[in-house]
């Protein structure tokens, strides 16, 4: 691929990641509403299978001739199952602001994992990560007064979300995005199913919560996670993580526009800092080297 074509793909991938972050940021209300009707494993099972089914028409219409890595899809699905399960269970007990901040610490785990995998991080990217964490704290953390048991599990889920990003980043370059996404959801759904049965959900409750479950399944799981996989095709995982972390900004803006919430000065500053960190991460390396060389 020549330099111009790669640059165009790189821009498209970044736009895909922004849209994925936008959708994920607006999904928080629906996620909380869905949990009013069903248990965490029932919720995850439904979202994964609905997400996979929703992608079948897209697979027929837009899928390329590129093959799907079976190993990559299954591995991504296993890691996503662990991340979804731990995080969803914690959401029952943890405060929303604290849970949002700790979960967002995948932004720190991704570069740590990348370093172990011998990926090079430029100084502006390292600085962007540190700045973004400060922005996330101002944006999400409200009254974090004490350390609780659930915080440990939220950190565990953040680590597995980070691991999922690394895995998807690796296999997305060798696989069709829609096929890979469908396979990971089917894997996560199958693994969640036995735990769903143990929760003994009723059809009445599932139908009562169909709106948030359908939104999370189709739009968030099916669309956003597929856009994320496509976005990784030309974007380094650490940069992709910084862009995806903007979901915290979209979550706050969604609360303002949809729920009529107000922003505090601290949250406004947090939004500005987050956006600055993302822009800073996009500054080219010295010598004009692009991200392709480090992937």
Order of alpha helices (4+ residues) and beta strands (2+ residues): alpha-alpha-alpha-alpha-alpha-alpha-alpha-alpha-alpha-alpha-alpha-alpha-alpha-alpha-alpha
